[in-house]
Structures are given as structure tokens and as C-alpha cells.
Amino acid sequence: MGSKTKIIVLHMKEIIYTAVFAALGILLIVLLVVMFRAGGGPENTNTKKQYTPGIYTSSLMLNNTNLEVEVSVDESRINSIRFSNLDETVTAMFPLIQPAIEEIAEQVYETQSLDDITLPEDTPYTSQIILDAIRDAVEKAAVQ
């Protein structure tokens, strides 16, 4: 019998190291391709200009009192929403108006959208009027 049998001994530790390094190498190559492909990358994901930067106002009427809702935007984000001429008499007559606009503003900051805003249960009608005023101001800021 003239067959020469060769026995190869592989250590399991070496096989595992080789597999891990091969997987890391493939992952690195995929990441490099994704990052450096033409037209891709994080700098091109949000370059669409949604708003003209500035401060826009919209008025609303509450009990014969004219209030101004002020919305500050930059090119792609709504930065702040507040009342610009809220005085003590209005807050005394409508004590929940300031918490209502703060709750709406917080939701708008998180979602950067005026859709699907949940209105506070204790002031649904006033909150809807405030939301409509915010919507008017944001429409003034929108790029045509």
C-alpha cells in the first residue's frame, strides 16, 4: 500500500481568530464603500432647505385680546415657539395658555412637524387655536 496519508492538525482557537478577522475585514470594506461612495455620506442627507431662516409671527384672538405667536426657524429646523406679547392679564384670565403652548412646542421640537400633535386634554380648543397660529407662522417661513 503506497498511499501517503497526511494529517493536518488545526487548533480551534486559530480557526476562530481567522473567522473573526475575516468578518471584521469585510465589515470595514462595506463601511468604507458606504461612506465614500459618490453622492452619499452624512453631509448630503439633510441639505434640503425647508425654511427661510428668521422669526415669523402669527396672531390669534383670545377674548378680545390679540396675542402674537412667534416661531423662530433656521434652514431646516423649528428652533423656538413662544408668545411675544403675553402679559399678566391674559395669563390671569387663561392660566393654562402658557403650559399649553409649552407642551405643543415640546412635541414640535421632537418631531419637527406639526402633524400628529396631541393636544392637552384640559385645553383642547385653546390648544387647537394655538396650533393653527403656529401652523400659519411656519407656512410663512416655508420655502416655496
MDTraj code that builds the backbone (N, CA, C; nanometers):
import mdtraj as md
import numpy as np

residues = "MET GLY SER LYS THR LYS ILE ILE VAL LEU HIS MET LYS GLU ILE ILE TYR THR ALA VAL PHE ALA ALA LEU GLY ILE LEU LEU ILE VAL LEU LEU VAL VAL MET PHE ARG ALA GLY GLY GLY PRO GLU ASN THR ASN THR LYS LYS GLN TYR THR PRO GLY ILE TYR THR SER SER LEU MET LEU ASN ASN THR ASN LEU GLU VAL GLU VAL SER VAL ASP GLU SER ARG ILE ASN SER ILE ARG PHE SER ASN LEU ASP GLU THR VAL THR ALA MET PHE PRO LEU ILE GLN PRO ALA ILE GLU GLU ILE ALA GLU GLN VAL TYR GLU THR GLN SER LEU ASP ASP ILE THR LEU PRO GLU ASP THR PRO TYR THR SER GLN ILE ILE LEU ASP ALA ILE ARG ASP ALA VAL GLU LYS ALA ALA VAL GLN".split()
xyz = np.array([
    [0.0831, -0.1152, 0.0000],
    [0.0000, 0.0000, 0.0000],
    [0.0888, 0.1231, 0.0000],
    [0.0780, 0.1950, -0.1038],
    [0.1664, 0.3070, -0.1220],
    [0.1020, 0.4422, -0.0984],
    [-0.0129, 0.4496, -0.0384],
    [-0.0741, 0.5819, -0.0175],
    [-0.0114, 0.6481, 0.1036],
    [0.0140, 0.7763, 0.0855],
    [0.0707, 0.8532, 0.1957],
    [-0.0383, 0.9431, 0.2518],
    [-0.0800, 0.9158, 0.3692],
    [-0.1833, 0.9937, 0.4340],
    [-0.1184, 1.1078, 0.5095],
    [-0.1734, 1.2297, 0.4887],
    [-0.1240, 1.3464, 0.5610],
    [-0.2294, 1.3876, 0.6627],
    [-0.1865, 1.4116, 0.7786],
    [-0.2774, 1.4547, 0.8842],
    [-0.2449, 1.6003, 0.9166],
    [-0.3486, 1.6849, 0.9101],
    [-0.3334, 1.8268, 0.9419],
    [-0.4056, 1.8519, 1.0730],
    [-0.3365, 1.9137, 1.1647],
    [-0.3940, 1.9446, 1.2949],
    [-0.4191, 2.0954, 1.3003],
    [-0.5449, 2.1338, 1.3181],
    [-0.5817, 2.2746, 1.3308],
    [-0.6340, 2.2973, 1.4714],
    [-0.5870, 2.4019, 1.5299],
    [-0.6345, 2.4372, 1.6626],
    [-0.7606, 2.5225, 1.6473],
    [-0.8606, 2.4941, 1.7275],
    [-0.9877, 2.5650, 1.7191],
    [-0.9694, 2.7149, 1.7430],
    [-0.8767, 2.7514, 1.8297],
    [-0.8512, 2.8914, 1.8604],
    [-0.8055, 2.9654, 1.7345],
    [-0.7207, 2.9058, 1.6530],
    [-0.6722, 2.9684, 1.5306],
    [-0.7843, 2.9847, 1.4287],
    [-0.8732, 2.8889, 1.4195],
    [-0.9856, 2.8972, 1.3261],
    [-1.0797, 3.0113, 1.3665],
    [-1.1056, 3.0230, 1.4942],
    [-1.1951, 3.1293, 1.5422],
    [-1.1324, 3.2661, 1.5165],
    [-1.0037, 3.2836, 1.5461],
    [-0.9373, 3.4109, 1.5205],
    [-0.9426, 3.4473, 1.3729],
    [-0.9188, 3.3515, 1.2862],
    [-0.9217, 3.3768, 1.1424],
    [-1.0616, 3.4199, 1.0975],
    [-1.1650, 3.3552, 1.1481],
    [-1.3019, 3.3898, 1.1110],
    [-1.3393, 3.5294, 1.1609],
    [-1.2995, 3.5629, 1.2829],
    [-1.3306, 3.6959, 1.3379],
    [-1.2593, 3.8037, 1.2574],
    [-1.1336, 3.7869, 1.2254],
    [-1.0604, 3.8875, 1.1486],
    [-1.1146, 3.9001, 1.0061],
    [-1.1555, 3.7896, 0.9471],
    [-1.2145, 3.7959, 0.8133],
    [-1.3469, 3.8734, 0.8172],
    [-1.4298, 3.8500, 0.9186],
    [-1.5567, 3.9218, 0.9317],
    [-1.5325, 4.0704, 0.9543],
    [-1.4368, 4.1062, 1.0383],
    [-1.4043, 4.2473, 1.0605],
    [-1.3524, 4.3144, 0.9336],
    [-1.2723, 4.2428, 0.8570],
    [-1.2226, 4.2971, 0.7304],
    [-1.3354, 4.3243, 0.6320],
    [-1.4294, 4.2317, 0.6225],
    [-1.5444, 4.2512, 0.5326],
    [-1.6290, 4.3684, 0.5802],
    [-1.6503, 4.3799, 0.7098],
    [-1.7276, 4.4904, 0.7658],
    [-1.6599, 4.6242, 0.7379],
    [-1.5288, 4.6292, 0.7515],
    [-1.4548, 4.7517, 0.7232],
    [-1.4678, 4.7917, 0.5769],
    [-1.4577, 4.6970, 0.4889],
    [-1.4714, 4.7263, 0.3458],
    [-1.6112, 4.7774, 0.3139],
    [-1.7141, 4.7169, 0.3708],
    [-1.8516, 4.7616, 0.3472],
    [-1.8719, 4.9036, 0.4001],
    [-1.8209, 4.9322, 0.5185],
    [-1.8344, 5.0668, 0.5748],
    [-1.7628, 5.1706, 0.4899],
    [-1.6455, 5.1395, 0.4416],
    [-1.5731, 5.2334, 0.3560],
    [-1.6476, 5.2595, 0.2261],
    [-1.7047, 5.1562, 0.1677],
    [-1.7814, 5.1735, 0.0438],
    [-1.9042, 5.2612, 0.0693],
    [-1.9745, 5.2376, 0.1787],
    [-2.0944, 5.3163, 0.2090],
    [-2.0584, 5.4619, 0.2373],
    [-1.9515, 5.4851, 0.3103],
    [-1.9152, 5.6216, 0.3481],
    [-1.8623, 5.7035, 0.2313],
    [-1.7867, 5.6427, 0.1431],
    [-1.7182, 5.7184, 0.0403],
    [-1.7745, 5.7017, -0.1003],
    [-1.8913, 5.6464, -0.1119],
    [-1.9481, 5.6368, -0.2465],
    [-1.9923, 5.7758, -0.2916],
    [-1.9998, 5.7969, -0.4194],
    [-2.0327, 5.9282, -0.4755],
    [-2.1756, 5.9668, -0.4414],
    [-2.1927, 6.0899, -0.3909],
    [-2.3259, 6.1405, -0.3594],
    [-2.3810, 6.0938, -0.2274],
    [-2.3088, 6.0173, -0.1532],
    [-2.3582, 5.9678, -0.0249],
    [-2.2909, 6.0386, 0.0897],
    [-2.3094, 5.9855, 0.2061],
    [-2.2459, 6.0422, 0.3237],
    [-2.3417, 6.1301, 0.4017],
    [-2.3077, 6.1598, 0.5253],
    [-2.3980, 6.2361, 0.6099],
    [-2.4130, 6.3813, 0.5695],
    [-2.3167, 6.4388, 0.4954],
    [-2.3286, 6.5793, 0.4617],
    [-2.4355, 6.6058, 0.3563],
    [-2.4794, 6.5042, 0.2839],
    [-2.5790, 6.5240, 0.1807],
    [-2.7177, 6.4752, 0.2204],
    [-2.7363, 6.4309, 0.3421],
    [-2.8653, 6.3746, 0.3797],
    [-2.9701, 6.4797, 0.4087],
    [-2.9323, 6.5947, 0.4644],
    [-3.0323, 6.6940, 0.5023],
    [-2.9959, 6.8315, 0.4474],
    [-2.9589, 6.8392, 0.3206],
    [-2.9233, 6.9673, 0.2630],
    [-3.0438, 7.0377, 0.2040],
    [-3.1582, 6.9740, 0.2052],
    [-3.2790, 7.0346, 0.1516],
    [-3.3226, 7.1485, 0.2422],
    [-3.3398, 7.2636, 0.1838],
    [-3.3782, 7.3824, 0.2591],
    [-3.5300, 7.3845, 0.2720],
    [-3.5787, 7.3768, 0.3967],
    [-3.7219, 7.3743, 0.4206],
    [-3.7778, 7.5117, 0.4526],
    [-3.7013, 7.5937, 0.5255],
    [-3.7495, 7.7218, 0.5737],
    [-3.6527, 7.8331, 0.5368],
    [-3.7066, 7.9542, 0.5298],
    [-3.6236, 8.0719, 0.5197],
    [-3.5919, 8.1143, 0.6625],
    [-3.4649, 8.1189, 0.7009],
    [-3.4309, 8.1483, 0.8400],
    [-3.4867, 8.2831, 0.8854],
    [-3.5357, 8.2853, 1.0089],
    [-3.5880, 8.4092, 1.0643],
    [-3.6890, 8.3824, 1.1740],
    [-3.7545, 8.4900, 1.2157],
    [-3.8585, 8.4824, 1.3178],
    [-3.9890, 8.5249, 1.2514],
    [-4.0881, 8.4391, 1.2599],
    [-4.2169, 8.4629, 1.1960],
    [-4.3258, 8.4661, 1.3029],
    [-4.4230, 8.5549, 1.2823],
    [-4.5298, 8.5701, 1.3807],
    [-4.6644, 8.5457, 1.3158],
    [-4.7564, 8.5071, 1.3993],
    [-4.8951, 8.4896, 1.3598],
    [-4.9790, 8.5325, 1.4787],
    [-5.0903, 8.5966, 1.4520],
    [-5.1709, 8.6465, 1.5633],
    [-5.2914, 8.5573, 1.5859],
    [-5.3360, 8.5561, 1.7105],
    [-5.4582, 8.4852, 1.7450],
    [-5.5357, 8.5708, 1.8434],
    [-5.6657, 8.5539, 1.8429],
    [-5.7534, 8.6357, 1.9260],
    [-5.8127, 8.5498, 2.0363],
    [-5.7913, 8.5911, 2.1604],
    [-5.8499, 8.5256, 2.2761],
    [-5.9226, 8.6305, 2.3600],
    [-6.0535, 8.6211, 2.3638],
    [-6.1342, 8.7096, 2.4486],
    [-6.0999, 8.8569, 2.4252],
    [-6.1030, 8.8992, 2.2989],
    [-6.0742, 9.0366, 2.2562],
    [-5.9311, 9.0799, 2.2874],
    [-5.8421, 8.9865, 2.3037],
    [-5.7013, 9.0159, 2.3252],
    [-5.6222, 8.9550, 2.2103],
    [-5.5418, 9.0372, 2.1461],
    [-5.4608, 8.9916, 2.0338],
    [-5.3265, 8.9407, 2.0858],
    [-5.2976, 8.8142, 2.0618],
    [-5.1707, 8.7538, 2.1017],
    [-5.0891, 8.7213, 1.9777],
    [-4.9579, 8.7355, 1.9893],
    [-4.8668, 8.7031, 1.8802],
    [-4.7900, 8.5764, 1.9138],
    [-4.7996, 8.4770, 1.8266],
    [-4.7195, 8.3556, 1.8398],
    [-4.5961, 8.3759, 1.7542],
    [-4.4801, 8.3586, 1.8141],
    [-4.3534, 8.3823, 1.7473],
    [-4.2823, 8.2494, 1.7258],
    [-4.2479, 8.2196, 1.6008],
    [-4.1803, 8.0953, 1.5653],
    [-4.0457, 8.1305, 1.5031],
    [-3.9388, 8.0776, 1.5616],
    [-3.8041, 8.1014, 1.5120],
    [-3.7562, 7.9754, 1.4396],
    [-3.7086, 7.9930, 1.3144],
    [-3.6636, 7.8789, 1.2347],
    [-3.5272, 7.9084, 1.1741],
    [-3.4518, 7.8017, 1.1460],
    [-3.3347, 7.8136, 1.0610],
    [-3.3670, 7.7384, 0.9319],
    [-3.2683, 7.7023, 0.8531],
    [-3.2960, 7.6439, 0.7226],
    [-3.3687, 7.5105, 0.7270],
    [-3.3497, 7.4340, 0.8346],
    [-3.4074, 7.3001, 0.8362],
    [-3.4794, 7.2646, 0.9655],
    [-3.4832, 7.3551, 1.0635],
    [-3.5406, 7.3215, 1.1939],
    [-3.6261, 7.4339, 1.2489],
    [-3.7242, 7.3955, 1.3290],
    [-3.8002, 7.4904, 1.4083],
    [-3.7284, 7.4991, 1.5425],
    [-3.6800, 7.6187, 1.5764],
    [-3.5955, 7.6337, 1.6947],
    [-3.6724, 7.6746, 1.8191],
    [-3.7686, 7.7663, 1.8062],
    [-3.8424, 7.8085, 1.9252],
    [-3.9830, 7.8527, 1.8877],
    [-4.0733, 7.8329, 1.9829],
    [-4.2127, 7.8753, 1.9692],
    [-4.2503, 7.9409, 2.1011],
    [-4.3006, 8.0646, 2.0935],
    [-4.3381, 8.1346, 2.2167],
    [-4.4375, 8.2451, 2.1846],
    [-4.5004, 8.2972, 2.2891],
    [-4.5833, 8.4157, 2.2766],
    [-4.4930, 8.5372, 2.2893],
    [-4.5105, 8.6354, 2.2014],
    [-4.4237, 8.7524, 2.2090],
    [-4.4831, 8.8637, 2.2940],
    [-4.6149, 8.8675, 2.3133],
    [-4.6748, 8.9761, 2.3915],
    [-4.7743, 8.9236, 2.4950],
    [-4.7349, 8.8227, 2.5664],
    [-4.8200, 8.7649, 2.6700],
    [-4.8018, 8.8453, 2.7984],
    [-4.9086, 8.9078, 2.8457],
    [-4.8979, 8.9873, 2.9676],
    [-4.9733, 8.9205, 3.0825],
    [-4.9692, 8.9841, 3.1991],
    [-5.0258, 8.9249, 3.3200],
    [-5.1772, 8.9129, 3.3148],
    [-5.2444, 9.0050, 3.2482],
    [-5.3905, 8.9968, 3.2439],
    [-5.4368, 8.8757, 3.1648],
    [-5.3674, 8.8457, 3.0562],
    [-5.4046, 8.7288, 2.9759],
    [-5.3738, 8.6004, 3.0522],
    [-5.2597, 8.5952, 3.1182],
    [-5.2264, 8.4744, 3.1939],
    [-5.3179, 8.4571, 3.3148],
    [-5.3713, 8.5677, 3.3677],
    [-5.4663, 8.5562, 3.4780],
    [-5.6007, 8.5035, 3.4285],
    [-5.6414, 8.5464, 3.3080],
    [-5.7699, 8.5017, 3.2543],
    [-5.7593, 8.3611, 3.1946],
    [-5.6429, 8.3276, 3.1392],
    [-5.6196, 8.1966, 3.0776],
    [-5.4949, 8.1352, 3.1404],
    [-5.5057, 8.0794, 3.2594],
    [-5.3858, 8.0305, 3.3289],
    [-5.3204, 7.9097, 3.2624],
    [-5.3927, 7.8373, 3.1790],
    [-5.3359, 7.7174, 3.1160],
    [-5.2805, 7.7443, 2.9767],
    [-5.2796, 7.8715, 2.9344],
    [-5.2337, 7.9001, 2.7985],
    [-5.0822, 7.8813, 2.7852],
    [-5.0057, 7.9216, 2.8835],
    [-4.8609, 7.9051, 2.8766],
    [-4.8202, 7.7583, 2.8824],
    [-4.8751, 7.6773, 2.9728],
    [-4.8404, 7.5337, 2.9686],
    [-4.8851, 7.4659, 2.8388],
    [-4.9960, 7.5120, 2.7793],
    [-5.0428, 7.4515, 2.6541],
    [-4.9440, 7.4768, 2.5417],
    [-4.8953, 7.6001, 2.5265],
    [-4.8002, 7.6280, 2.4177],
    [-4.6666, 7.5596, 2.4445],
    [-4.6269, 7.5462, 2.5715],
    [-4.5022, 7.4761, 2.6016],
    [-4.5112, 7.3281, 2.5664],
    [-4.6271, 7.2668, 2.5929],
    [-4.6445, 7.1248, 2.5604],
    [-4.6468, 7.1031, 2.4087],
    [-4.7146, 7.1923, 2.3375],
    [-4.7177, 7.1820, 2.1909],
    [-4.5771, 7.2042, 2.1350],
    [-4.5076, 7.3057, 2.1856],
    [-4.3731, 7.3362, 2.1365],
    [-4.2776, 7.2198, 2.1598],
    [-4.2884, 7.1539, 2.2726],
    [-4.2020, 7.0397, 2.3017],
    [-4.2235, 6.9275, 2.2005],
    [-4.3491, 6.9028, 2.1649],
    [-4.3779, 6.7987, 2.0656],
    [-4.3250, 6.8383, 1.9282],
    [-4.3369, 6.9667, 1.8941],
    [-4.2879, 7.0134, 1.7643],
    [-4.1357, 7.0038, 1.7588],
    [-4.0664, 7.0380, 1.8679],
    [-3.9203, 7.0279, 1.8704],
    [-3.8749, 6.8843, 1.8487],
    [-3.9462, 6.7892, 1.9090],
    [-3.9068, 6.6489, 1.8971],
    [-3.9298, 6.5953, 1.7572],
    [-4.0471, 6.6257, 1.6981],
    [-4.0813, 6.5676, 1.5689],
    [-4.0479, 6.6579, 1.4514],
    [-4.0274, 6.7869, 1.4765],
    [-4.0058, 6.8855, 1.3709],
    [-4.1185, 6.8820, 1.2676],
    [-4.2386, 6.8570, 1.3164],
    [-4.3562, 6.8504, 1.2312],
    [-4.4771, 6.8977, 1.3109],
    [-4.5760, 6.9500, 1.2402],
    [-4.6997, 6.9921, 1.3046],
    [-4.8089, 6.8876, 1.2901],
    [-4.7756, 6.7756, 1.2303],
    [-4.8710, 6.6665, 1.2145],
    [-4.8657, 6.5770, 1.3374],
    [-4.9766, 6.5170, 1.3706],
    [-4.9881, 6.4213, 1.4816],
    [-4.9473, 6.4804, 1.6168],
    [-4.9830, 6.6049, 1.6404],
    [-4.9598, 6.6683, 1.7703],
    [-5.0780, 6.6333, 1.8595],
    [-5.0496, 6.5800, 1.9775],
    [-5.1574, 6.5501, 2.0716],
    [-5.1821, 6.6732, 2.1569],
    [-5.3054, 6.7176, 2.1578],
    [-5.3426, 6.8380, 2.2311],
    [-5.3697, 6.8035, 2.3771],
    [-5.3380, 6.8950, 2.4685],
    [-5.3664, 6.8687, 2.6104],
    [-5.5166, 6.8513, 2.6330],
    [-5.5511, 6.7585, 2.7189],
    [-5.6920, 6.7280, 2.7430],
    [-5.7648, 6.8397, 2.8163],
    [-5.6926, 6.9168, 2.8977],
    [-5.7592, 7.0203, 2.9745],
    [-5.7859, 7.1472, 2.8931],
    [-5.7165, 7.1680, 2.7814],
    [-5.7393, 7.2858, 2.6968],
    [-5.7372, 7.2485, 2.5488],
    [-5.8300, 7.1652, 2.5014],
    [-5.8212, 7.1218, 2.3618],
    [-5.8521, 7.2333, 2.2619],
    [-5.9482, 7.3192, 2.2918],
    [-5.9873, 7.4226, 2.1961],
    [-5.8835, 7.5335, 2.1886],
    [-5.8363, 7.5772, 2.3023],
    [-5.7313, 7.6795, 2.3043],
    [-5.6046, 7.6253, 2.2394],
    [-5.5734, 7.5017, 2.2659],
    [-5.4543, 7.4411, 2.2056],
    [-5.4681, 7.4304, 2.0547],
    [-5.5879, 7.4030, 2.0062],
    [-5.6089, 7.3963, 1.8618],
    [-5.5901, 7.5335, 1.7984],
    [-5.6351, 7.6392, 1.8647],
    [-5.6158, 7.7751, 1.8137],
    [-5.4664, 7.8092, 1.8119],
    [-5.3958, 7.7711, 1.9176],
    [-5.2507, 7.7949, 1.9228],
    [-5.1806, 7.7179, 1.8115],
    [-5.2188, 7.5925, 1.7904],
    [-5.1581, 7.5102, 1.6854],
    [-5.1838, 7.5689, 1.5477],
    [-5.3032, 7.6219, 1.5248],
    [-5.3334, 7.6863, 1.3967],
    [-5.2470, 7.8107, 1.3762],
    [-5.2254, 7.8878, 1.4824],
    [-5.1394, 8.0059, 1.4720],
    [-4.9945, 7.9666, 1.4439],
    [-4.9480, 7.8597, 1.5073],
    [-4.8119, 7.8103, 1.4806],
    [-4.8020, 7.7637, 1.3359],
    [-4.9044, 7.6947, 1.2889],
    [-4.9058, 7.6464, 1.1506],
    [-4.8993, 7.7636, 1.0522],
    [-4.9723, 7.8723, 1.0792],
    [-4.9677, 7.9906, 0.9926],
    [-4.8278, 8.0506, 0.9879],
    [-4.7631, 8.0602, 1.1040],
    [-4.6280, 8.1170, 1.1083],
    [-4.5276, 8.0273, 1.0346],
    [-4.5415, 7.8961, 1.0494],
    [-4.4496, 7.8043, 0.9812],
    [-4.4730, 7.8081, 0.8303],
    [-4.5970, 7.8252, 0.7873],
    [-4.6253, 7.8367, 0.6438],
    [-4.5619, 7.9624, 0.5862],
    [-4.5563, 8.0697, 0.6642],
    [-4.4885, 8.1921, 0.6188],
    [-4.3390, 8.1666, 0.6019],
    [-4.2824, 8.0798, 0.6854],
    [-4.1384, 8.0517, 0.6815],
    [-4.1008, 7.9501, 0.5749],
    [-4.1967, 7.8728, 0.5260],
    [-4.1652, 7.7647, 0.4335],
    [-4.1108, 7.8187, 0.3009],
    [-4.0134, 7.7467, 0.2471],
    [-3.9536, 7.7826, 0.1178],
    [-4.0516, 7.7405, 0.0089],
    [-4.0773, 7.8282, -0.0825],
    [-4.1735, 7.8000, -0.1910],
    [-4.1086, 7.7186, -0.2999],
])
top = md.Topology()
chain = top.add_chain()
for i, resn in enumerate(residues, 1):
    res = top.add_residue(resn, chain, resSeq=i)
    for name in ("N", "CA", "C"):
        top.add_atom(name, md.element.get_by_symbol(name[0]), res)
traj = md.Trajectory(xyz[None], top)
